[in-house]
Amino acid sequence: MMVSPPVDPALVFAWQAAHSLARKSPPPVHDRGGFRVDTHSEKEVKRWVFPKLCDGLYEVAREISSPRHYLKLCGSDEELRSALPTGWQMQPQNYLMAATAVVRDTGSLPDGYRLAWHQDGPVCRVHILAPNGDLAASGTAAETMEAFIYDRIETASDHQRKGLGMAVMHALGSARKSSTGPQLLVATDEGHSLYVRLGWTVIAPFATAMIPDREP
């Protein structure tokens, strides 16, 4: 099994801290070589994010058996799977990515579309509404002293291939105050290809496993 190159734990912590702000979750705490968020949401009870495979990850994987707990690793699916006992279920592979340049302006929106954004302290939320008032695209960003992260960049299927996703990212990026902190996001397999074309680089594959709800 190939082991992924090490990732700076401070960068991973910075991403998770800003991600917690964006999702209105509790801040991460250090736990056994990784970072734990006591989410207590409808979807997720707790999550652990590990910069690399370590004894703490193996320990957590064997200690937890109740549903809706998530383990995330800056590494491949194969690496994370190797650490898991039965009961854990792998999720689709994602990618932790970074950009050094400002997200480019993609020009004006298509006719009839309008953009609205709301700033709430360090968190910015953007919506693009279609001519009929439907939500066409949206996204969130959050900034700390250590990082600026993009989160939940989504375009409705009926409104794709119109540049709306990049319009959301440009609007979010315009709220960035620091020019020195890294810009980070976690991309899906589909999003990864788009961000690479836009000049983003992969810091590490980002593997996820969870314990699903038991069958009734």
N, C-alpha and C positions, 0 to 999 in steps of 0.2 A: 504494500500500500504506500503510495506517495504521500508525503506529508507537506501540507501547504507552507509557504514561507511565513515566518513570524510576523505578526501585526503589532504595531505599537499599542499597548494596552490603554495608554492615555487617550489615543485617538478613538478607540472603541468606546471608552467611557464618555468621551465628549459627545460622540454620536448618540449614545443612549440617553445621556442627560438632556440633550436638546429634543430628542424624540419623545421623552416623557413629558416635556413641556408642551409639545405639539399635541399630544394625545390626552393631556390633562391627567397624567398618571403620576404616582409618587416618584420622587427622584431615585435613581439607582443607588444601591449600597454595595460595598465590596463584600464578596462572599466566596471563599475557597478558590481564589484564583480567577473568579469571574465577577460579574456584576448582576445583582438580583433586583428586580422590580416587583414589589408586592401590589400587583395591578388591581386585583379584586374587581374585575369588570365582568360583564355577562359572558364574554368570550374567553377570558383568561384570568386565572387565579394568580399565578406568578409566572415570571419568566427569568431565565438565567441567560446571560450572554457571556461567552468565553472567547478571549482572543486566541486561544490555542488549546489543544488537547492537554489535559492535566489531570492529576489525581482527583482534584475537586469536582471535575465534570463527571468522572466515573462514580464518585461518591453520591452526587446529587441524583444521577440516573438510577442508581440502585435504591436510593432512599425514598424516592417519590413513586407512588402508585395510584394516586387519585387523579381524576380527569382534569383537563383544562390547565395543565402545567406545560410550559414550553421550555425547551432547551435550544439555544442558538449558538453556533460555533463559526468563527472565522476560519472556515475550512470546507472541504468537500463533503458531499453526502456520504461518500465511502468512509471518511474519517469519523464523522459523527456516528454513523451506523455501527462502526466497530466498537463504540463505547456503550451501546445501549443494550439493556436486557429486554426480554419480551414485555410487550405492553406499550412500548413507545412506537409511534407511527411517523415515518418520515413525511415531510411536506415538500412542495416544489422548491428546487434550488433557486436561491437569490444571489445577489452580488452586492458587496459593499463597494461603493464607487466614490471617486473624488474628482473635482474640477478646480482648476486654478484660475480660469478666465471667468469674466462676468458672462452670464447667460445672455446670448445675443437677442436683440429685438427682432421679432419676426415680421414686423410691419403691422398694418392695420388689421382688425378683425374682419371676417366676411360680413357682407351687408346684412344688417338686421340683428347681429349679435352684439351683446353689450357685456362689459366686464365690471364687476363690483368687487371691492376688497375691503377688508375690515382688519384693523390693527388693534390687538389687545396686548399691550406691553411687548414682550419679546416674540409674540406669536402673530403671524399674519395669515389670513385666510382669503382665498380668491375664488370667485365663482364667475363663470361665463354663462350667460343665459341666451338661449336660442330665440329667434324671432317670435315663437309662440309662447315664450316664457318658461319653457322646460330648462332644467339644468343640463347644459351641454358639456361642461368641463369644470373641474375644481382642483384645488390643491391647498396645502398648508406648508408653512415654513416656520422655523423657530431658530432663534439666535441666542447663544450664550457667549461668554468671554472666550470660549475655546473653539466654537464651531457654529456654522450656519447650515442647517439641514432642511432638505425638501422632503415632504411626506405626502403620501396619498395623492399623487398626481394622476388624475383619472379623467378620461374622456368617454362620454356615452357612445355606445356602438353606432348610433345613428348620425353622429357628428364627427366621426374620425376622418383623418386625412385632410383636415382643413387648417392644420397648424395651431389648433386650440391648446393642445398640451404644452407646446413651447410658449404660447402666449401666456399661459398660466405661470410657467416657470420664470419668464421674464418679469412679469408683474411681481411675483414673490421675491425674485432677486433684487428688484429695485428697493426693497425694504431693508436690504443688508446694510448695516452700519459700518462694520469692520471690513477693511480691505486685506487684512492679514490672516484671519482665521480660515481654516479649510471649509470648502463647500462639500457637503456629504449627502449621500442618499443610499438607500437600499433598493435595488432594481430587480424586477422580475426578469425571467428569461427573455420575454418579449421586449420589455423596456430596455434591457441591457444593450441590445443591438442598436437601438436608437441613440442611447447616450454615448456609446462608443463613437458613432458617426459624428456626434456633436463635440467630440474632443474629451469626453470623460474617460477616466482610466479606472480599471478594476484594482482595488486594493486587495481584495480577497473574495473567493466564493463565500457565500453566507448560507450555511446549512441550518435547517430547522427540523426539530422533531417535537411531537406533542403526545400527550395521553388523551385520547378522545373520550367523549362521554360514553358510558356503558350503554349497551342496548337495553331498552326497558323490559 
